[in-house]
């Protein structure tokens, strides 16, 4: 096996000092001239050396595989000293191949060995209130399955996960970052997130202190901590700090990772320690390189820009009217819309331009657009005052009524049919149902609104009764479990009882309980006001 390509990681640059420039002597002038010459030589040699960041993988070739196969090993597995000696990569890889542990042959010998004496990695991830850490041995463990099948598996020495609600839902970002940018909020959710951030920091640091021996003896430390808050939890200065930013064993994950869980850590460990196989098609590479060279050798000719067709005065005026009418309809400016239509003598059959755009294809007229936007007042004004034609079909063959998305807009068409009459338009062709008076439409909406309010009141009443029963049952159970009072016992305050009741609840349950308490308090105040 041999390494592919130039593995020299040296960085080109000048180490000479510029302090001689301040000396006005002749010697300084000669040194400046020599420095310019050497800088020119360095610039000529610079393109030969590799530029840019380091590739995350070392690629090797093997005589056991065809020439177009390459084997990749992640750079993060090698120490800085090992990376500086590319000629000894193969020997280093052989040393990293550890003998698997067979529990049946070794008995408890492999299990009883201390983690500090076994080669192992420390891996952890933190982000979004989720923390996962694991200490995994580098020597695999042999697992025998049914049928005599033997499989190698990673041996986890220790693992731990924590989950805390610290991220603002639907907004993202930690509470501490929000406090730093916009000031501290005083809501129940923000207080809970601050408490959870502090609790998560304590839990993580206590765990790191418990694992100090295993972390200090680990060969590599793989850490993913995005954001200043998460990095402060791991690398911030505190008594008994375990992880340090300048540790030469510290590595990041050289690939994308998901939420911090034990399963994700195990997936990353397998990805790091398994050989990556790449198959390269030499013929395709040669063809692509030849094509690229051919394209670079050709003189670049500017592509002619297509000229836009010149618009007539009538088309420019129609475009202006389209923009103005659509803007007024979207803002429901009915008086301004009626004034604009009458002042510019725009006919009721006016269609928007350009007609081939997606928006104008679906809503080619003002009535189509108003119906599509669910604007019943605009629909009524266009039908009753601007004589808009409800039978016009769009590019999809639909009339304005068929684009209406709610009952209020559809009722506007039916009310207009009742007030205009049956003779002016073919309402059946416009797909408008039977006419209805404005009074009937309003009374029906009022009845539906009243019914919805009654249903909501019944639901709230039922929910309040259920909560009262639950509170009474909970109070009775707590009273029965409470030990006998003594003279020295102190009565708990209302806030202490409230905190005790909410202990162990999820954030959603806490918010729900607080809403119901506030609702009950408001109803009680309203009842007292009526009685007084």
Residue, then its C-alpha position, 0 to 999 in steps of 0.5 A: x500500500x502506498x500514499x497517493x499524491x504529494x503528501x507534503x504539508x509544508x507551508x511556503x513563506x518567508x521567515x525573514x524579518x523586516x526590521x532591516x528596512x529601517x536601516x538606511x545603510x547600503x547593506x539594508x538596500x542589498x538585503x531588500x534587493x535580495x529579498x525581492x529576488x527570493x520572493x519572485x522565486x517563491x512566487x514562481x514555485x508557489x503554484x506547484x505546491x498545494x494550496x487551500x485547506x487540507x482534505x479530510x481524507x488521506x487516499x491510498x492505493x493497494x496492489x490487491x485492488x485494481x488501479x482505479x480503486x482508492x482507499x481513504x482514511x480520515x486525517x483526524x485519526x492521525x496525530x499532528x506528528x504522524x501527519x508530518x511523516x507521510x512516508x510512515x503512514x502504512x506503518x502507522x496504520x498497521x499499529x492502529x489495527x488492534x486485535x479484537x476482544x473475544x469475551x468467550x476466550x478471554x472471559x472477563x479479562x477484556x471487560x475488567x480492564x480499566x478504560x485508561x489502559x485500553x486505547x479509546x476515543x472520547x466523543x461528544x456533541x452538544x447543541x439545541x439543548x441536547x448533549x451526548x457523550x461516549x467513551x468507546x474502545x478502539x479494539x472491537x469486540x467479537x459477537x457470535x450470532x445464531x448459526x455460528x455467524x461472527x460479527x465485530x462490534x464497537x465496545x462502548x465503555x461509558x455513555x451519557x445523554x442529557x436533554x433540556x428545553x433551552x431553545x426557543x420554539x419556532x424561533x431558534x437560538x438559545x435564551x442567553x443569546x436572545x438576552x444578550x441581543x435584545x435584553x432579558x425577557x420576563x416570561x415564564x418560558x424564558x425563565x424556564x429556558x434560563x434555568x435549563x441552560x444553567x442545569x445543562x451546564x452543571x450536568x455536563x461539567x459534572x459528567x466531564x469531571x467524573x470522566x476526567x481519567x478516561x478523557x485524559x487517557x483518550x487518544x483523540x477527543x472528537x467534539x462538536x459544539x456549535x455556538x458560543x453558548x455551547x462552546x462556553x459550556x465545554x471549554x469555558x474556564x471553571x474550577x476543575x476544567x477538563x476540556x481545553x481548546x488548545x489540546x492537540x488531541x482535539x478534533x472536529x467531525x469531518x462530516x455532517x452530523x445530526x442531533x446529539x444522541x448516542x446512536x449518532x455518536x456510534x454512527x460517527x465512530x463507525x464512519x471515522x474508523x471504516x475505510x472509505x472506498x472510491x472508484x475512479x473512472x480514468x477514461x471519464x477523467x481524461x475526457x473531462x480534462x480534455x474537454x476543459x482544456x478545449x473550452x479554455x483554449x477557445x476564445x470566449x465569444x459574448x453571447x448575443x443578448x436577446x432584444x426585448x420587443x418594443x412596446x407600443x403606447x397602448x401596451x405600456x398604458x395597459x401595463x401601467x393600468x395592470x400594476x395600479x389595479x392589482x395593487x389597489x385590489x390587494x390592499x382592498x382600496x375600493x374607493x380608490x379602485x372605483x375612482x381609478x377605473x372611472x377616471x381612466x375609462x377602463x372597460x369592464x372587459x379589461x385584461x391584465x398584461x402580460x397575459x403569459x405570466x403565471x399570475x395573470x394566466x390564473x387571474x386575468x381580470x380584476x374580478x378573478x383577482x379579487x375572488x382569488x384573494x378572497x376579498x368579498x367587498x371588492x367582489x361586490x364593488x366590481x359586480x355592482x358598481x363596475x359592471x364586471x363580467x362574471x362569465x369570463x373564464x381564465x386560462x384554466x377555464x374557470x370563472x371568477x366564482x370558481x376561484x373563491x376560497x371562502x363562503x363570504x366571497x361566494x356569498x358576495x356573488x350570490x348577493x350580487x345575482x340577487x341585486x342585479x337580476x337574472x337578465x344581465x348575465x348568464x349566472x348559470x354559465x358563471x357557475x354562481x348558485x341560486x341568489x340570496x339576499x344580503x339580509x339572509x346572508x348576514x343573518x346566516x353568518x350571525x347564526x353560525x357565529x353564535x353557534x360557534x361561540x356557544x360550542x366554544x363556551x360549552x367546551x370551555x365549561x366542560x374543560x373547566x369542570x374537568x380541571x376542577x375535578x382533577x385539582x380536587x382529586x390531586x389536593x385530596x391525594x396530597x392531603x392524604x399523603x401529607x404527614x402529621x403536622x407539628x407545631x414547628x411546621x410552616x405553611x407553604x405560600x401560594x407560589x411554593x404550592x404552585x411550583x410543587x404542583x408543576x414539578x415534573x411537568x413538561x413545558x407544554x403542560x406547564x403553559x397549559x396549566x398556567x393558561x387555565x389558571x388565568x382563565x379561572x381567575x378572570x372568570x372569578x373576577x368577572x363573577x364578583x363584578x356582576x354580583x357587586 
